Amino acid sequence: MTRLFVIDIGNTSTSIGLAIGRRVARVERMPSHDGTDSARILALLDSVAGGKPVDDAVLCSVVPRLNPGWIRVLKDVCGRTPLVVSHRIKMNVRVDYPEPATVGADRLANAVAGWERYHRPVIVADFGTALTFDVITGDGRYIGGVIAPGLPLMTDYLAERTALLPHIDLVGRFHAVGRSTREAMRIGAMVGYRGMVREIFEHVRAGLREQHVVFCATGGYAARAVRGLKTPVEILPKLTLDGLVLMHEMNRP
């Protein structure tokens, strides 16, 4: 059974998974800025692999400057150049988009995994540094989506652009009315964010004009961001990595 590295380089963090067959068995993460350190990459790959050989790799990145270092290390470890995700590779969805080269590799991976899972109209929300919504039609076309600020930006921007507001931890309970500055900021971020997510989903669903649209969420902030959301949503933490496994299967059978 094929042992495969699946790597998703995001703006803030990088996820490194080991897929055995179609199953992503182990995932570790590192800050993306550490991706310039070959020794750090090697150590993490060895940890994920459990010291055993790995046959191949798939690289998905939204930080192009980091790609050469990762490609070089993965080629040394696996003995072949990794598959790098772009709109040019084979997929189970058709990219129906005016400028397909501008679609993020992670968004394509989400579309591939979402369509494989549901084979129905699907909206995938990915909660990372940015919040992206990606839309796949009932006939398997990726048609675009929506990009909005990610959850941490909701509070980081306030702290950085004001004199007195602090950086806060979004974890924790809060009441209907904030009784401290931190609680007031937490309410604004969490409740306001849920409202934004709900409104964007309803806007996209109405424009899609299809029946039985599925809504699913992935990304590091997904579980926290959709807590209390009244719209039905399925949380799939490994969706992007699952998409990378499928892309490997389609391009390097």
Backbone hydrogen bonds, N-H to C=O, Kabsch-Sander energy under -0.5 kcal/mol:
donor,donor_aa,acceptor,acceptor_aa,energy
4,L,2,T,-0.5
4,L,19,A,-2.8
5,F,56,D,-2.5
6,V,17,G,-2.4
7,I,58,V,-2.6
8,D,15,S,-2.6
9,I,7,I,-0.6
9,I,60,C,-3.4
10,G,8,D,-0.8
10,G,13,S,-1.8
14,T,30,M,-3.1
15,S,8,D,-2.3
16,I,28,E,-3.2
17,G,6,V,-3.0
17,G,15,S,-0.5
18,L,26,R,-2.4
19,A,4,L,-3.5
19,A,17,G,-0.5
20,I,23,R,-2.8
21,G,2,T,-2.5
21,G,19,A,-0.6
23,R,20,I,-1.6
24,V,22,R,-0.5
25,A,18,L,-2.4
25,A,23,R,-1.0
26,R,18,L,-1.2
28,E,16,I,-2.5
30,M,14,T,-1.9
32,S,12,T,-2.2
34,D,31,P,-1.7
35,G,32,S,-2.2
36,T,33,H,-0.9
37,D,34,D,-2.0
38,S,36,T,-0.8
41,I,37,D,-2.2
42,L,38,S,-2.7
43,A,39,A,-2.3
44,L,40,R,-2.0
45,L,41,I,-2.7
46,D,42,L,-2.4
47,S,43,A,-1.9
48,V,44,L,-2.6
49,A,45,L,-2.5
50,G,46,D,-0.8
50,G,47,S,-0.6
51,G,46,D,-1.7
52,K,49,A,-1.2
55,D,3,R,-1.8
56,D,3,R,-1.2
58,V,5,F,-2.3
59,L,83,L,-3.2
60,C,7,I,-2.7
62,V,9,I,-1.9
66,L,63,V,-2.1
67,N,64,P,-1.3
70,W,66,L,-1.7
71,I,67,N,-3.0
72,R,68,P,-2.3
73,V,69,G,-2.1
74,L,70,W,-2.8
75,K,71,I,-2.3
76,D,72,R,-1.8
77,V,73,V,-2.3
78,C,74,L,-2.9
79,G,75,K,-1.8
83,L,57,A,-2.5
84,V,82,P,-0.5
85,V,59,L,-2.6
85,V,83,L,-0.5
89,I,86,S,-1.2
94,R,140,G,-2.3
95,V,93,V,-0.5
96,D,94,R,-1.1
96,D,142,Y,-2.4
97,Y,95,V,-1.1
102,T,99,E,-2.0
103,V,100,P,-1.5
105,A,61,S,-0.5
108,L,104,G,-1.7
109,A,105,A,-2.1
110,N,106,D,-2.2
111,A,107,R,-2.0
112,V,108,L,-2.5
113,A,109,A,-2.3
114,G,110,N,-2.7
115,W,111,A,-2.5
116,E,112,V,-2.0
117,R,113,A,-1.9
118,Y,114,G,-2.0
119,H,115,W,-1.9
122,V,136,I,-2.1
123,I,214,V,-2.8
124,V,122,V,-0.5
124,V,134,D,-2.8
125,A,123,I,-0.6
125,A,216,C,-2.7
126,D,124,V,-0.5
126,D,132,T,-2.8
127,F,125,A,-0.6
127,F,218,T,-3.1
128,G,126,D,-1.1
128,G,130,A,-2.1
131,L,148,A,-2.9
132,T,126,D,-1.8
132,T,130,A,-0.6
133,F,146,V,-2.9
134,D,124,V,-2.5
135,V,144,G,-2.6
136,I,122,V,-2.6
137,T,141,R,-2.4
140,G,137,T,-1.9
142,Y,94,R,-2.8
143,I,135,V,-2.1
143,I,141,R,-0.7
144,G,135,V,-0.6
146,V,133,F,-1.9
148,A,131,L,-3.0
150,G,129,T,-1.5
153,L,150,G,-0.7
154,M,150,G,-0.8
154,M,151,L,-1.2
155,T,151,L,-0.6
155,T,152,P,-0.7
156,D,152,P,-2.6
157,Y,153,L,-1.7
159,A,155,T,-2.2
160,E,156,D,-2.3
161,R,157,Y,-2.0
162,T,158,L,-0.8
170,L,168,I,-0.5
184,A,180,S,-2.6
185,M,181,T,-2.3
186,R,182,R,-2.2
187,I,183,E,-2.4
188,G,184,A,-2.1
189,A,185,M,-2.4
190,M,186,R,-2.9
191,V,187,I,-1.9
192,G,187,I,-1.0
192,G,188,G,-0.6
193,Y,189,A,-1.9
194,R,190,M,-2.0
195,G,191,V,-2.0
196,M,192,G,-2.1
197,V,193,Y,-2.8
198,R,194,R,-2.6
199,E,195,G,-2.5
200,I,196,M,-2.6
201,F,197,V,-2.5
202,E,198,R,-2.5
203,H,199,E,-2.3
204,V,200,I,-2.7
205,R,201,F,-3.0
206,A,202,E,-2.2
207,G,203,H,-1.7
208,L,204,V,-1.8
209,R,205,R,-1.3
210,E,205,R,-0.5
214,V,121,P,-2.9
216,C,123,I,-2.3
217,A,234,E,-2.8
218,T,125,A,-2.6
221,Y,127,F,-2.0
222,A,219,G,-1.6
225,A,221,Y,-2.6
226,V,222,A,-2.2
227,R,224,R,-0.6
229,L,226,V,-2.4
234,E,215,F,-1.9
235,I,233,V,-0.5
236,L,217,A,-3.4
236,L,234,E,-0.5
239,L,236,L,-1.7
242,D,238,K,-2.8
243,G,239,L,-2.1
244,L,240,T,-1.5
245,V,241,L,-1.9
246,L,242,D,-2.0
247,M,243,G,-2.2
248,H,244,L,-2.2
249,E,245,V,-2.0
250,M,246,L,-2.0
251,N,247,M,-1.7
252,R,248,H,-3.2
